[in-house]
Amino acid sequence: MTQRRLHPIAVALSLALTLTSSVTDARAGESLATGGRTSVLADKALPHSPLSFLGGRLIFDAHARTRWETRENNFDFNDDLDSPTDDNWFLLRFRLGVMLKPARWLKVYAQGQDAREWLSDRPDFPGQLAAEGDDTFDLRQGYIEFGDPTAFPLTLKVGRQILSYGDERLIGAFEWNNIGRTFDAVKLRWEEKKWSLDAFASSVVVPARGQYNQSDFYNGNETDRDQTFSGLYFSTTALSFQTTDLYALHLSENSNSRFLPDAPGDTSFVTFGLRIKSKPGFFASPPGTSDGKQVADGKSMPPPPKPVGFDYDVEVAYQTGEVRGFDLTSFAVHAGIGYTLDAPWIPRLGLAYNCGSGDEDPLDREIETFQNLFPTNHKFYGQMDVFSWQNMHDLEASIKAQPMKAVTLKAEYHAFWLASTDEVWYRANGVTPVRPLTPAAQEASNYAGSEVDLLVQWAITKAFTVEAGYSHFFAGDYLANTGASDDADFGYVMATVTF
Protein backbone atom coordinates (compact mmCIF):
# COMPACT_ATOMS: atom_id res chain seq x y z
CA MET A 1 0.00 0.00 0.00
CA THR A 2 1.41 3.41 -1.05
CA GLN A 3 1.71 5.94 1.72
CA ARG A 4 0.63 9.47 0.79
CA ARG A 5 3.42 12.02 1.29
CA LEU A 6 2.61 14.79 3.74
CA HIS A 7 3.23 18.28 2.37
CA PRO A 8 5.44 20.49 4.63
CA ILE A 9 2.68 23.10 4.84
CA ALA A 10 0.20 20.48 6.04
CA VAL A 11 2.62 19.47 8.78
CA ALA A 12 3.06 23.13 9.79
CA LEU A 13 -0.71 23.62 9.80
CA SER A 14 -1.25 20.66 12.11
CA LEU A 15 1.40 21.92 14.54
CA ALA A 16 0.05 25.48 14.44
CA LEU A 17 -3.53 24.39 15.13
CA THR A 18 -2.36 22.39 18.13
CA LEU A 19 -0.45 25.38 19.55
CA THR A 20 -3.37 27.75 18.96
CA SER A 21 -5.84 25.38 20.55
CA SER A 22 -3.74 25.45 23.73
CA VAL A 23 -3.47 29.24 23.63
CA THR A 24 -7.23 29.63 23.08
CA ASP A 25 -8.00 27.34 26.03
CA ALA A 26 -5.63 29.36 28.22
CA ARG A 27 -7.25 32.61 27.12
CA ALA A 28 -10.72 31.26 27.87
CA GLY A 29 -9.62 30.39 31.41
CA GLU A 30 -8.09 33.84 31.80
CA SER A 31 -11.33 35.47 30.68
CA LEU A 32 -13.37 33.56 33.26
CA ALA A 33 -10.88 34.39 35.99
CA THR A 34 -11.17 38.12 35.25
CA GLY A 35 -14.94 38.18 35.17
CA GLY A 36 -15.17 37.97 31.37
CA ARG A 37 -13.49 41.32 30.71
CA THR A 38 -12.22 40.07 27.33
CA SER A 39 -15.72 39.27 26.09
CA VAL A 40 -16.49 40.60 22.61
CA LEU A 41 -19.66 42.15 24.07
CA ALA A 42 -17.49 44.56 26.03
CA ASP A 43 -15.20 45.44 23.10
CA LYS A 44 -15.14 49.22 22.67
CA ALA A 45 -12.28 49.30 20.18
CA LEU A 46 -13.97 47.73 17.15
CA PRO A 47 -13.38 49.69 13.92
CA HIS A 48 -16.07 51.96 12.48
CA SER A 49 -16.78 51.95 8.75
CA PRO A 50 -19.70 52.83 6.47
CA LEU A 51 -19.79 49.11 5.64
CA SER A 52 -19.59 47.95 9.28
CA PHE A 53 -22.58 46.25 10.93
CA LEU A 54 -23.52 44.46 14.15
CA GLY A 55 -21.22 46.61 16.24
CA GLY A 56 -18.18 45.84 14.07
CA ARG A 57 -18.70 42.07 13.97
CA LEU A 58 -19.62 42.10 10.29
CA ILE A 59 -17.52 44.37 8.05
CA PHE A 60 -17.58 44.62 4.26
CA ASP A 61 -14.86 46.26 2.19
CA ALA A 62 -14.83 47.25 -1.46
CA HIS A 63 -12.11 48.36 -3.86
CA ALA A 64 -12.29 49.49 -7.49
CA ARG A 65 -9.37 50.66 -9.62
CA THR A 66 -9.05 51.75 -13.24
CA ARG A 67 -5.71 52.44 -14.90
CA TRP A 68 -5.01 53.58 -18.46
CA GLU A 69 -1.49 52.83 -19.69
CA THR A 70 0.46 53.66 -22.80
CA ARG A 71 3.82 52.08 -23.64
CA GLU A 72 6.22 52.56 -26.54
CA ASN A 73 9.40 50.50 -27.04
CA ASN A 74 9.29 49.25 -23.43
CA PHE A 75 10.09 45.69 -24.49
CA ASP A 76 12.08 45.87 -27.75
CA PHE A 77 13.56 49.42 -27.72
CA ASN A 78 12.87 49.47 -31.46
CA ASP A 79 11.03 52.29 -33.25
CA ASP A 80 10.94 50.29 -36.49
CA LEU A 81 8.95 47.41 -35.01
CA ASP A 82 5.28 47.91 -34.07
CA SER A 83 4.86 45.10 -31.57
CA PRO A 84 1.63 44.22 -29.64
CA THR A 85 3.23 45.71 -26.53
CA ASP A 86 3.55 49.14 -28.21
CA ASP A 87 -0.01 50.04 -27.40
CA ASN A 88 -2.35 51.55 -24.84
CA TRP A 89 -4.98 49.74 -22.79
CA PHE A 90 -7.17 49.84 -19.69
CA LEU A 91 -6.73 47.71 -16.57
CA LEU A 92 -9.88 47.26 -14.49
CA ARG A 93 -9.99 45.73 -11.01
CA PHE A 94 -12.77 45.18 -8.49
CA ARG A 95 -12.58 43.57 -5.04
CA LEU A 96 -15.26 42.77 -2.50
CA GLY A 97 -14.46 41.40 0.97
CA VAL A 98 -16.27 40.45 4.14
CA MET A 99 -14.88 40.07 7.66
CA LEU A 100 -16.67 38.20 10.45
CA LYS A 101 -15.59 38.77 14.06
CA PRO A 102 -17.69 36.46 16.25
CA ALA A 103 -15.19 36.94 19.11
CA ARG A 104 -12.21 39.13 19.86
CA TRP A 105 -9.88 36.20 19.28
CA LEU A 106 -11.50 34.97 16.04
CA LYS A 107 -11.65 36.55 12.57
CA VAL A 108 -12.89 34.99 9.34
CA TYR A 109 -12.19 36.87 6.11
CA ALA A 110 -12.97 36.27 2.43
CA GLN A 111 -12.25 38.53 -0.52
CA GLY A 112 -13.04 38.05 -4.17
CA GLN A 113 -11.39 39.86 -7.07
CA ASP A 114 -12.22 40.44 -10.72
CA ALA A 115 -9.37 41.76 -12.90
CA ARG A 116 -9.58 42.56 -16.62
CA GLU A 117 -7.34 43.96 -19.35
CA TRP A 118 -9.34 45.88 -21.93
CA LEU A 119 -8.59 47.12 -25.47
CA SER A 120 -5.03 45.79 -25.68
CA ASP A 121 -3.38 44.12 -28.69
CA ARG A 122 -1.40 41.69 -26.54
CA PRO A 123 -3.03 38.41 -25.37
CA ASP A 124 -5.33 38.76 -22.36
CA PHE A 125 -3.62 35.85 -20.59
CA PRO A 126 -1.64 36.67 -17.43
CA GLY A 127 2.08 36.72 -18.17
CA GLN A 128 1.93 36.38 -21.96
CA LEU A 129 3.82 39.20 -23.72
CA ALA A 130 3.94 40.98 -20.34
CA ALA A 131 0.13 41.08 -20.23
CA GLU A 132 -1.58 41.40 -16.86
CA GLY A 133 -4.53 39.74 -18.56
CA ASP A 134 -8.01 38.66 -17.52
CA ASP A 135 -8.67 36.89 -14.24
CA THR A 136 -12.42 36.75 -13.76
CA PHE A 137 -13.94 36.73 -10.29
CA ASP A 138 -11.79 34.51 -8.12
CA LEU A 139 -10.80 34.07 -4.49
CA ARG A 140 -8.05 36.57 -3.62
CA GLN A 141 -8.03 36.05 0.15
CA GLY A 142 -9.73 33.55 2.41
CA TYR A 143 -8.39 32.93 5.89
CA ILE A 144 -9.18 32.30 9.54
CA GLU A 145 -7.23 34.18 12.20
CA PHE A 146 -7.07 33.03 15.80
CA GLY A 147 -5.85 35.18 18.66
CA ASP A 148 -6.08 38.59 20.29
CA PRO A 149 -2.62 40.16 20.74
CA THR A 150 -3.99 42.55 23.39
CA ALA A 151 -4.74 39.53 25.58
CA PHE A 152 -2.00 37.08 24.53
CA PRO A 153 0.90 37.73 22.12
CA LEU A 154 0.45 34.64 19.89
CA THR A 155 -1.83 34.70 16.82
CA LEU A 156 -2.36 32.26 13.96
CA LYS A 157 -3.58 33.01 10.44
CA VAL A 158 -4.43 30.08 8.15
CA GLY A 159 -5.52 30.29 4.51
CA ARG A 160 -5.10 32.46 1.44
CA GLN A 161 -3.55 35.75 2.53
CA ILE A 162 -1.13 38.57 1.79
CA LEU A 163 2.47 38.26 2.93
CA SER A 164 4.19 41.64 3.13
CA TYR A 165 7.47 42.32 4.95
CA GLY A 166 9.75 45.34 5.21
CA ASP A 167 9.54 47.58 2.16
CA GLU A 168 8.51 44.56 0.02
CA ARG A 169 11.88 44.24 -1.74
CA LEU A 170 11.65 40.45 -1.30
CA ILE A 171 8.08 39.68 -0.15
CA GLY A 172 5.13 41.85 -1.13
CA ALA A 173 1.54 42.07 -2.34
CA PHE A 174 2.61 43.51 -5.74
CA GLU A 175 -0.35 45.91 -5.70
CA TRP A 176 0.75 47.73 -8.86
CA ASN A 177 -0.03 44.58 -10.84
CA ASN A 178 -3.71 44.33 -11.69
CA ILE A 179 -4.03 40.86 -10.17
CA GLY A 180 -1.54 41.31 -7.33
CA ARG A 181 -0.06 38.48 -5.30
CA THR A 182 -1.32 36.29 -2.46
CA PHE A 183 -0.16 33.07 -0.83
CA ASP A 184 -1.81 29.98 0.59
CA ALA A 185 -0.09 30.08 3.94
CA VAL A 186 0.09 29.26 7.62
CA LYS A 187 1.49 32.12 9.71
CA LEU A 188 2.23 32.27 13.42
CA ARG A 189 2.96 35.67 14.94
CA TRP A 190 4.31 36.52 18.39
CA GLU A 191 3.86 40.23 19.06
CA GLU A 192 5.25 42.22 21.98
CA LYS A 193 5.34 45.99 22.51
CA LYS A 194 8.73 46.53 20.90
CA TRP A 195 9.24 43.42 18.81
CA SER A 196 7.48 40.78 16.78
CA LEU A 197 8.38 37.43 15.23
CA ASP A 198 6.56 35.81 12.31
CA ALA A 199 6.98 32.18 11.28
CA PHE A 200 5.26 31.14 8.07
CA ALA A 201 5.04 28.37 5.50
CA SER A 202 3.41 29.16 2.17
CA SER A 203 3.09 28.67 -1.56
CA VAL A 204 2.37 31.50 -4.00
CA VAL A 205 -0.99 31.58 -5.81
CA VAL A 206 -0.65 31.40 -9.61
CA PRO A 207 -3.30 33.31 -11.63
CA ALA A 208 -4.84 31.40 -14.53
CA ARG A 209 -7.43 32.76 -16.92
CA GLY A 210 -10.71 30.86 -16.84
CA GLN A 211 -9.61 28.63 -13.95
CA TYR A 212 -9.59 28.74 -10.18
CA ASN A 213 -6.27 30.23 -9.06
CA GLN A 214 -4.22 27.67 -7.17
CA SER A 215 -0.96 27.34 -5.33
CA ASP A 216 1.15 24.25 -4.72
CA PHE A 217 -0.48 23.74 -1.32
CA TYR A 218 -1.81 20.35 -2.36
CA ASN A 219 1.36 18.62 -3.56
CA GLY A 220 1.83 20.84 -6.61
CA ASN A 221 -1.33 19.76 -8.36
CA GLU A 222 -1.32 22.60 -10.91
CA THR A 223 2.31 23.54 -11.52
CA ASP A 224 4.20 20.40 -10.43
CA ARG A 225 6.73 22.61 -8.63
CA ASP A 226 5.81 21.38 -5.16
CA GLN A 227 6.78 24.86 -4.02
CA THR A 228 7.24 25.70 -0.34
CA PHE A 229 8.26 29.20 0.69
CA SER A 230 8.83 29.55 4.43
CA GLY A 231 10.61 31.85 6.80
CA LEU A 232 11.23 33.62 10.05
CA TYR A 233 10.93 37.42 10.15
CA PHE A 234 11.90 39.36 13.28
CA SER A 235 11.26 43.08 13.69
CA THR A 236 12.07 45.35 16.62
CA THR A 237 11.98 49.03 17.62
CA ALA A 238 14.22 48.47 20.65
CA LEU A 239 16.53 51.10 19.15
CA SER A 240 14.20 54.08 19.37
CA PHE A 241 15.62 55.81 16.31
CA GLN A 242 14.97 52.95 13.84
CA THR A 243 13.19 49.74 12.95
CA THR A 244 15.52 46.73 12.75
CA ASP A 245 14.52 43.58 10.89
CA LEU A 246 16.28 40.22 10.68
CA TYR A 247 15.04 37.39 8.49
CA ALA A 248 15.76 33.91 7.18
CA LEU A 249 13.73 32.72 4.18
CA HIS A 250 13.72 29.32 2.49
CA LEU A 251 12.45 28.52 -1.01
CA SER A 252 12.10 24.94 -2.18
CA GLU A 253 10.89 23.74 -5.60
CA ASN A 254 11.36 20.53 -7.51
CA SER A 255 12.57 20.38 -11.10
CA ASN A 256 9.55 18.47 -12.43
CA SER A 257 7.79 21.66 -13.41
CA ARG A 258 5.93 23.07 -16.39
CA PHE A 259 7.89 26.26 -15.67
CA LEU A 260 11.32 24.57 -15.76
CA PRO A 261 10.94 21.31 -17.72
CA ASP A 262 14.65 21.02 -18.50
CA ALA A 263 16.10 21.89 -15.09
CA PRO A 264 18.85 19.42 -14.13
CA GLY A 265 18.01 19.52 -10.43
CA ASP A 266 15.82 20.89 -7.66
CA THR A 267 15.85 24.31 -6.02
CA SER A 268 16.45 24.78 -2.30
CA PHE A 269 18.13 27.90 -0.95
CA VAL A 270 18.08 30.21 2.04
CA THR A 271 18.07 34.02 2.10
CA PHE A 272 19.49 35.72 5.18
CA GLY A 273 18.87 39.44 5.54
CA LEU A 274 19.07 42.58 7.63
CA ARG A 275 16.98 45.72 7.18
CA ILE A 276 17.18 48.98 9.13
CA LYS A 277 15.01 52.05 8.61
CA SER A 278 15.04 55.30 10.56
CA LYS A 279 11.98 56.49 12.44
CA PRO A 280 10.30 59.42 10.60
CA GLY A 281 11.24 62.73 12.19
CA PHE A 282 13.51 61.25 14.86
CA PHE A 283 16.49 63.30 13.76
CA ALA A 284 14.56 66.57 13.50
CA SER A 285 15.30 69.29 16.06
CA PRO A 286 13.16 68.46 19.13
CA PRO A 287 10.38 70.94 19.95
CA GLY A 288 11.09 73.08 23.04
CA THR A 289 9.49 75.43 25.48
CA SER A 290 9.85 79.19 25.47
CA ASP A 291 12.94 78.95 27.70
CA GLY A 292 14.61 76.53 25.30
CA LYS A 293 14.12 73.44 27.51
CA GLN A 294 12.20 70.45 26.30
CA VAL A 295 8.92 69.82 28.10
CA ALA A 296 9.06 66.52 30.02
CA ASP A 297 6.70 66.73 32.96
CA GLY A 298 4.47 64.00 31.61
CA LYS A 299 1.44 66.31 31.43
CA SER A 300 2.31 68.77 28.71
CA MET A 301 4.52 66.72 26.43
CA PRO A 302 5.12 68.28 23.00
CA PRO A 303 3.51 66.77 19.91
CA PRO A 304 5.43 64.11 17.99
CA PRO A 305 8.16 65.52 15.75
CA LYS A 306 7.27 66.36 12.17
CA PRO A 307 8.53 63.83 9.61
CA VAL A 308 11.36 66.17 8.66
CA GLY A 309 15.13 66.06 8.92
CA PHE A 310 17.57 63.27 8.07
CA ASP A 311 16.39 59.72 7.25
CA TYR A 312 18.02 56.50 6.06
CA ASP A 313 17.27 52.89 5.17
CA VAL A 314 19.54 49.93 4.43
CA GLU A 315 18.83 46.34 3.45
CA VAL A 316 21.37 43.59 2.74
CA ALA A 317 20.66 39.99 1.81
CA TYR A 318 22.81 36.90 1.23
CA GLN A 319 21.73 33.63 -0.41
CA THR A 320 23.17 30.14 -0.34
CA GLY A 321 21.91 26.74 -1.48
CA GLU A 322 20.92 25.34 -4.87
CA VAL A 323 18.93 26.66 -7.84
CA ARG A 324 17.83 24.10 -10.45
CA GLY A 325 20.59 21.79 -9.19
CA PHE A 326 23.40 24.38 -9.37
CA ASP A 327 25.19 25.84 -6.34
CA LEU A 328 23.98 29.33 -5.41
CA THR A 329 25.99 32.10 -3.74
CA SER A 330 24.59 35.59 -4.22
CA PHE A 331 23.87 38.90 -2.50
CA ALA A 332 21.91 42.15 -2.82
CA VAL A 333 22.29 45.60 -1.23
CA HIS A 334 20.11 48.67 -0.88
CA ALA A 335 21.21 51.90 0.82
CA GLY A 336 19.31 55.16 0.85
CA ILE A 337 19.52 58.53 2.59
CA GLY A 338 17.29 61.57 2.50
CA TYR A 339 16.61 64.94 4.04
CA THR A 340 13.18 66.53 4.44
CA LEU A 341 13.09 70.30 4.88
CA ASP A 342 10.77 71.92 7.40
CA ALA A 343 9.56 74.38 4.76
CA PRO A 344 6.55 74.98 2.51
CA TRP A 345 5.73 71.95 0.36
CA ILE A 346 7.83 69.78 2.79
CA PRO A 347 10.41 68.88 0.10
CA ARG A 348 12.49 65.72 0.52
CA LEU A 349 15.75 65.13 -1.34
CA GLY A 350 16.93 61.53 -1.60
CA LEU A 351 19.84 59.45 -2.87
CA ALA A 352 19.91 55.65 -3.11
CA TYR A 353 22.02 52.80 -4.42
CA ASN A 354 20.76 49.32 -5.31
CA CYS A 355 22.86 46.33 -6.28
CA GLY A 356 21.99 42.72 -7.07
CA SER A 357 24.77 40.26 -7.90
CA GLY A 358 25.04 38.65 -11.34
CA ASP A 359 26.68 35.50 -12.67
CA GLU A 360 30.30 35.89 -13.77
CA ASP A 361 30.61 32.53 -15.57
CA PRO A 362 27.57 31.02 -17.33
CA LEU A 363 29.45 27.79 -18.11
CA ASP A 364 30.27 26.64 -14.59
CA ARG A 365 27.86 24.88 -12.25
CA GLU A 366 27.59 27.83 -9.90
CA ILE A 367 24.94 30.56 -9.87
CA GLU A 368 25.85 33.99 -8.55
CA THR A 369 22.69 35.85 -9.61
CA PHE A 370 20.56 37.07 -6.72
CA GLN A 371 17.11 35.46 -6.60
CA ASN A 372 14.54 38.24 -6.11
CA LEU A 373 11.82 35.97 -4.58
CA PHE A 374 8.34 37.64 -4.45
CA PRO A 375 8.89 41.42 -4.46
CA THR A 376 7.02 44.58 -5.41
CA ASN A 377 9.76 45.85 -7.70
CA HIS A 378 7.65 48.57 -9.30
CA LYS A 379 8.21 50.80 -6.26
CA PHE A 380 11.99 50.78 -6.43
CA TYR A 381 13.82 50.44 -9.75
CA GLY A 382 11.95 52.77 -12.07
CA GLN A 383 8.29 52.97 -13.05
CA MET A 384 8.89 51.27 -16.40
CA ASP A 385 9.69 47.94 -14.70
CA VAL A 386 12.76 47.16 -16.77
CA PHE A 387 14.88 46.04 -13.81
CA SER A 388 14.64 43.69 -10.84
CA TRP A 389 16.97 43.43 -7.82
CA GLN A 390 19.40 41.10 -9.62
CA ASN A 391 22.38 41.55 -11.94
CA MET A 392 22.20 45.32 -11.60
CA HIS A 393 23.62 48.53 -10.21
CA ASP A 394 21.15 51.38 -9.83
CA LEU A 395 22.01 54.93 -8.74
CA GLU A 396 18.91 56.93 -7.85
CA ALA A 397 18.25 60.61 -7.10
CA SER A 398 14.77 61.80 -6.13
CA ILE A 399 12.80 64.79 -4.94
CA LYS A 400 9.33 64.72 -3.39
CA ALA A 401 7.08 67.61 -2.36
CA GLN A 402 3.54 68.32 -1.13
CA PRO A 403 2.19 71.61 -2.50
CA MET A 404 -1.05 70.76 -0.67
CA LYS A 405 -1.74 68.23 2.08
CA ALA A 406 -3.62 65.96 -0.33
CA VAL A 407 -1.25 66.34 -3.30
CA THR A 408 2.16 64.66 -3.65
CA LEU A 409 4.66 65.33 -6.44
CA LYS A 410 7.69 63.15 -7.07
CA ALA A 411 10.53 63.04 -9.59
CA GLU A 412 13.16 60.27 -9.82
CA TYR A 413 16.27 59.71 -11.90
CA HIS A 414 17.84 56.25 -12.25
CA ALA A 415 21.11 55.26 -13.92
CA PHE A 416 21.48 51.51 -14.56
CA TRP A 417 24.44 49.20 -15.15
CA LEU A 418 24.54 45.41 -15.37
CA ALA A 419 26.61 43.80 -12.63
CA SER A 420 27.80 41.25 -15.21
CA THR A 421 27.34 41.05 -18.98
CA ASP A 422 27.90 37.29 -18.68
CA GLU A 423 24.35 37.19 -17.29
CA VAL A 424 21.16 38.53 -18.87
CA TRP A 425 19.40 41.78 -17.96
CA TYR A 426 16.27 40.78 -16.03
CA ARG A 427 12.99 42.69 -16.12
CA ALA A 428 10.98 43.45 -12.98
CA ASN A 429 9.45 39.96 -12.88
CA GLY A 430 12.94 38.54 -12.29
CA VAL A 431 12.48 35.98 -15.09
CA THR A 432 12.15 37.64 -18.50
CA PRO A 433 15.41 38.81 -20.14
CA VAL A 434 15.59 42.10 -22.06
CA ARG A 435 18.12 40.61 -24.50
CA PRO A 436 19.34 37.03 -24.95
CA LEU A 437 22.77 36.04 -23.71
CA THR A 438 24.96 36.02 -26.83
CA PRO A 439 28.71 36.48 -27.45
CA ALA A 440 27.94 40.08 -28.50
CA ALA A 441 26.08 40.68 -25.24
CA GLN A 442 28.95 39.24 -23.20
CA GLU A 443 31.37 41.70 -24.85
CA ALA A 444 28.99 44.67 -24.61
CA SER A 445 29.26 47.70 -22.35
CA ASN A 446 27.46 47.14 -19.05
CA TYR A 447 25.77 50.57 -19.13
CA ALA A 448 22.08 49.81 -19.71
CA GLY A 449 20.67 53.34 -19.70
CA SER A 450 18.85 55.84 -17.52
CA GLU A 451 15.26 56.58 -16.63
CA VAL A 452 13.32 59.66 -15.55
CA ASP A 453 10.03 59.20 -13.67
CA LEU A 454 7.51 61.96 -12.92
CA LEU A 455 4.52 61.22 -10.64
CA VAL A 456 1.61 63.13 -9.12
CA GLN A 457 -0.95 61.79 -6.63
CA TRP A 458 -4.08 63.54 -5.37
CA ALA A 459 -6.04 62.07 -2.44
CA ILE A 460 -9.33 63.80 -3.24
CA THR A 461 -11.03 62.09 -0.29
CA LYS A 462 -10.04 59.31 2.10
CA ALA A 463 -11.74 56.88 -0.26
CA PHE A 464 -10.89 58.35 -3.68
CA THR A 465 -7.37 58.83 -5.09
CA VAL A 466 -6.17 59.84 -8.54
CA GLU A 467 -2.59 59.60 -9.77
CA ALA A 468 -0.67 59.94 -13.00
CA GLY A 469 2.86 59.33 -14.18
CA TYR A 470 5.19 59.68 -17.13
CA SER A 471 8.54 57.93 -17.66
CA HIS A 472 11.24 58.10 -20.31
CA PHE A 473 14.08 55.58 -20.71
CA PHE A 474 17.30 56.76 -22.37
CA ALA A 475 18.82 53.70 -24.05
CA GLY A 476 22.43 52.99 -23.09
CA ASP A 477 25.45 51.37 -24.70
CA TYR A 478 24.43 47.80 -23.77
CA LEU A 479 21.30 48.10 -25.93
CA ALA A 480 23.26 49.70 -28.78
CA ASN A 481 25.84 46.86 -28.63
CA THR A 482 23.19 44.13 -28.74
CA GLY A 483 20.53 45.40 -31.17
CA ALA A 484 17.95 48.16 -31.43
CA SER A 485 18.55 51.01 -28.99
CA ASP A 486 15.72 53.50 -29.31
CA ASP A 487 14.42 55.32 -26.25
CA ALA A 488 11.19 54.14 -24.57
CA ASP A 489 8.19 55.91 -23.04
CA PHE A 490 5.51 55.01 -20.52
CA GLY A 491 2.54 56.92 -19.13
CA TYR A 492 -0.51 56.20 -17.04
CA VAL A 493 -3.53 57.70 -15.29
CA MET A 494 -5.12 55.75 -12.43
CA ALA A 495 -8.17 56.23 -10.22
CA THR A 496 -8.81 54.17 -7.04
CA VAL A 497 -11.86 53.97 -4.78
CA THR A 498 -11.55 52.04 -1.51
CA PHE A 499 -14.03 51.53 1.35
Sequence and secondary structure as in RCSB ss.txt:
>XXXX:A:sequence
MTQRRLHPIAVALSLALTLTSSVTDARAGESLATGGRTSVLADKALPHSPLSFLGGRLIFDAHARTRWETRENNF
DFNDDLDSPTDDNWFLLRFRLGVMLKPARWLKVYAQGQDAREWLSDRPDFPGQLAAEGDDTFDLRQGYIEFGDPT
AFPLTLKVGRQILSYGDERLIGAFEWNNIGRTFDAVKLRWEEKKWSLDAFASSVVVPARGQYNQSDFYNGNETDR
DQTFSGLYFSTTALSFQTTDLYALHLSENSNSRFLPDAPGDTSFVTFGLRIKSKPGFFASPPGTSDGKQVADGKS
MPPPPKPVGFDYDVEVAYQTGEVRGFDLTSFAVHAGIGYTLDAPWIPRLGLAYNCGSGDEDPLDREIETFQNLFP
TNHKFYGQMDVFSWQNMHDLEASIKAQPMKAVTLKAEYHAFWLASTDEVWYRANGVTPVRPLTPAAQEASNYAGS
EVDLLVQWAITKAFTVEAGYSHFFAGDYLANTGASDDADFGYVMATVTF
>XXXX:A:secstr
       HHHHHHHHHHHHHHHHHHHHHHHHHHTTSTT GGG       TTEEGGGTEEEEEEEEEEEEEEESTT
T  TT   TTSEEEEEEEEEEEEEEEEETTEEEEEEEEEEEEES SS SSTTGGG    EEEEEEEEEEEE  TT
T SEEEEEEEE    TTSSSB   TTSSS   EEEEEEEEE SSEEEEEEEEEE B  TTS  B STTTTTTTS 
  EEEEEEEEE  STTEEEEEEEEEEEE S  SS TT SS EEEEEEEEEEEE TTTTS     TTS    SSSS
      S EEEEEEEEEEEEEEETTEEEEEEEEEEEEEEE SSTT  EEEEEEEEE   S TTSSEE S    B 
 GGGTS TT    SSSEEEEEEEEEEEEETTEEEEEEEEEEE S TTS  B TTSS BSS   HHHHTS SEEEE
EEEEEEEEE SSSEEEEEEEEEEEE HHHHHHS    EEEEEEEEEEE 
